[in-house]
Amino acid sequence: MATEDQTENPGGGMTVREAGRRGGERVKAKYGSEFYEAIGRKGGEATKSKYGPAFYEVIGQKGGQKLKKKAQP
């Protein structure tokens, strides 16, 4: 059974997933993995300044919880 990554796009082009993967690989090759570390750090600092340290406490507690599925009609 083929996965989504292995199936061909009927139009002959690449899938959105394939385009994203190839784009990410190209950025990694051009800038290195440190680039991703730096932008992740910047995003974390921006989130911290916007929401404060209490935000991380709340999401940390939610991290171990399972989500309740909504009943389907």
Secondary structure, DSSP 8 states (H G I E B T S, - for coil): ---TTTS--TTSS--HHHHHHHHHHHHHHHH-HHHHHHHHHHHHHHHHHHH-HHHHHHHHHHTTS--------
